Amino acid sequence: MDKKKALILVNPRSGRTLARQLAFSFGSDFQNTAYEPFIRLTTGPRDATDVAARLAGSFDLVVCRGGDGTLNETINGVLQSGAQVPIGYIPGGTTNDFAKSNDIPLDQDAAVRLILDGKPVPQDVGLFGESRYFCYTASFGLFTKSSYATDQRFKNRFGYGAYLAAGAKELLHIDPIALRVDVDGETFEGEYVFGSVTNAYAVGGGVLKFPRGSLRFDDGKMELVLIKKPKNPAQMLRLFTEVQKGVYDENYFTIRSGKVFLFDFLGKSVPWSLDGEFGGETEEVAVQCIRHGIQIFKPTEETS
């Protein structure tokens, strides 16, 4: 019987380990299975997207090893290819928000076994504008720039603390952003220091956090989160401390579930982060939840 083919994309710069060395172990892990592995080390930004877009249709499985950004690029490439191919994820980044929300093991061997022994399940994805996809969050404002502008070596060394250190510099200087947003026909308008469309329990390693079990990631809906500017840094600290407990002050937080989100920044161009990577700047943009946009390996009741 001919073996199935697995395309394995490895980001050698993500996380705190040397993925170049790990690439050899991936070959060993997959070699004596139903899959014949084809390993590719990514060479820079968007390389995973380009490779997956060109090759996904020729493979039975696409696996990526890296952080949330590497997974984002891989998902974009697979969706651009039009191939109905399942995706496996081996977390190797700094925060691994997607993996933590979906209970994907952070241990490499366990993540590989999940892919080899499990079954792919449907997962919603977000569509940003007309052609950019994200797997768990699109955000703007506070902490957004620090997610993609923090030096990779700094993130590798200090992990989540790197985001907090970079984000803290923004607290006293960020200006509220004037915004009008429509969520499935309901409109909100005001000035906000942070906004996101999210499909995860945690964003930014826990800067934004929902209680486990409170969300579903395959129901065709995502969460809009808007935050108004606190009066002072002490209040900001208190608000984010309460968020860790799942408590949101309605005077500052607006949270709504929805399928289609229409953002209008009233003439100002605002930068976005998509899964921690720079997503461009826009004055207006539509963000949609694509139900069951991908098939991905993650624990289910049968495998847990």
N, C-alpha and C positions, 0 to 999 in steps of 0.2 A: 504494500500500500504506500502510495506516495505521501510524503510528509507535507503538512501544511507549512506555509511560510509566514514568519514573524519579522516585521520590520521593527528594530529596536533603536530608538533615538536617544542618545545620551548627551546631556549637557555637561561638559567637563569643568565648567566654572561654577556650578551651583552648589550651595551647601558647604559643609566643612570637610568633606572627604575628596579624594582624588578620583574622579569618575573615570579617568583614563585607565587607571588600574582596575577599577570595577568592571570595565567593559569586558575584560577577559573572563571574569567570573560569570557574567551574563551569558557568554557563549557556552560555558560549561553547564550553567543552570538549564538552558533550553536545548542543549545538544541531544540529550537522551530522552527527549519527550516527543510528542506528536508534531512539534514545530521545528523547522529548520531556521535558525536565527540568522538574520542579516543585520549587523550592528553598524550604526553610523554615528560618529561623534559630531555634534553640531559645531559650526565654525563661527557663529556670531548671531546677532539679532535676526529673527525671521527665517533663519536657516531651517529650523524644524518645520515651519509652515511650508516653505518652498519644497522641501523634500517630501513631506507627507502629501502635499497637493499633487505632486508628480507621480508618486509611487504607491500611494495607499490602495489604489484600485488593483494593484498586482499582488496584494498580500491578503492573507486571511486574518491577520491580527497586527495592530500597530501598538507598540509599547513605547512609553517615554519615561526616562529617568531624569529628574531634575526638580525644580521648584514649581510654584504655581504658574510662573511665566512660561516655563517650558511646556507645561500641560496646556496652557492657553494657545501657544503657537501650534502645538500638535493638533488640538481640536479644530482650530481654524483651517489647518491644512487638510485634515480628513473631510471636513464639511465642504471645503472648496473642491475637493476631488469628486464629490458626489457619490463616493463609494460607501456602501452600507457595511463598514468594517468595524468590529468592536475595538475598544481602546483599553489598554492596560496602563496603570500608572504606578511607578516606583518612586515614592517621594524622596527628594534629596535636596530640598531647599532650606530656606531660613525659617519661615513660619509654617509652611505646609498647611495653610488654612483649609484648602479643599479636602486634603486627606483626613485631617482631624474631624471635619464636619461629617465626612462619610465613613469614618471608622476604617479607612484604609491603613494597614500597618505601616509604621515609620521604619520598622526593621526591614532591611532589603530582602532577606531570605523569606520572611513571612509574606511580603508583598508579592514576590515571585510565585510562591506557592498558591496564593489567592488567585493569581492569573491562570496558573496551570491547572488548578483543581476546581475553580469556581465557574460560574456562568455569568455572562454580561447581563446587566439590567438597564432599563431605560433611565435616562437622566435628562432633566431640563437644561437648556442652555439659554443664554441671553444673546439677542441680536442688537448690536449698537449701530444705529444708522442703517445703511443698506447692506453692508458686507463684512462688518467686523463682529466676531463672536466673543463671548466671555463665558467662563465656566462657573464663576461664583460671585463676582462683584464688578460693578462699574461705579466709580466714585469720583467726586470732585471736592475741592476745598481742603479743610484741615487734614493733615497727615497724607494727603493724596500725593503731593510732590515727593515727600520723603520716601514713599513706597518704591518709586522708580528712579529717584535721583541719588539715593544713598549709594556710596561706592560699594561694589560687590565684595571687595576684600574686607571692608568694614562690617558688612552684614555677615560674612562668613565667620568673622572673629567674635562679634558681639551678639549675633542673633537678634532676637526681638528687641533687645536694648538699643540696637542701632536705629530702629524705627522710632522708638520713644525719644532718643537723643536728638535725632533730626527733626522729628515732629514738634518737640518742645520749643525749638527755635521759632516756630511759626505762631505759637500761641499768642504772644503779645503784639504781633505785627499783622496778623491776617485781618482783612476787612471783610465784612459780611457781603455776600453775593446776592444781588436782587434776582428773584426767580419767580416764574409762574410755571406750575407743573400740573398737568392733567393726568389723573390716574383712573382709567376706565370710566371717564365722565365726571369724576369728582376733582375739583380744582383747588389748589393751594397756592397762595401767593404771599411772599414776604422776603426777608433778608436772612440768609443762612450761612453758617461757616462751614458746613459739611452736608453732603448729600450723597446717597448711593441707591442703587438697585441691587439687591443682594439675594443670593440663594445659598446661604451658609449659616452655620451657628456662630461663627466668629470671623471677623475681618481684621487684618492687621495684627494677627496673633492675639487678638482679644480686646483691641481698642473698642470695637463694636462687638457686642455679644448677645446672643439669644439663648434662652434655656434649652437644653437638649430635649428633644422630643416635641418641641413646640412648632416645628416646621416639617414640611415634606418637600422633597427635591424633585418630585415627579408629578406634581399636581397641576402644572401649567400656570403657576403663579410665582411671583417673586415679591420681595418686600422693599417698599420705598422707605428710606430713613432720611429725615431732614433734621438738622440741629441748628438752633439759633445760638447766637453768641452769648455766653455767660457774662455776668457783670464784671468778673475779675478772675485772675488765675486760680485763686483758692476755690471759687465756685466751680470752675472748670474741673479741678481735681476731684471735688466732691461728686460731680455728675458722673465722671468716668469711673470713679470707685463704685458708685451705685450700679452702673451698667454691669460691672462684674457680677453683681448679685441678681441681674435681670430686672432691675428697677429703672424705669424711665420717667423722668419728670416731664409731665405733659406741657409745662410752660416752655420747655426747650426742645423736646423731641416730638416729631410727628412720624408715625409709623402706619403704613397702609399696605395691604396686599393687593396685587393687581396683575393684569396681563400685558397692558400697553401703557407706557409712561411717555408723555410728551413734554419735553423740557424747553422752556423759552427763557433765556437769560437777558431778555429785554435790551438787546443791542450790544451786549458785552460778550467777547470771546473768552470762554472758560476752558482750561485744560482738564482732561479726564485721565483717570487711571483705570485700566482694564486688567483685572487680576494681578495688580501690582506693576503693570507695565504701562508706559506712556501710550495713551489712546488718542492723542490729538486734541485740538481745541475746536470748540463749536459754539455758535450763538444759539442754535436750535438743534435739537436732535430727538429722534424717536427711539425708545428702547423697548424691545418686546421680549416676552418670554416664549421660547420655542419649546413646546411640550415634547418630551421624549426625543430631543434633538440628537442625542448620541446614545450609544450602548457602551457602558463602562463596567469593568470588574470592580465590585466592592462587596463587602459582607452583606449577606441577607439572613433571614431567619433560618434558612437551610444550611448556611455555611458558618454561622456564628455559634 
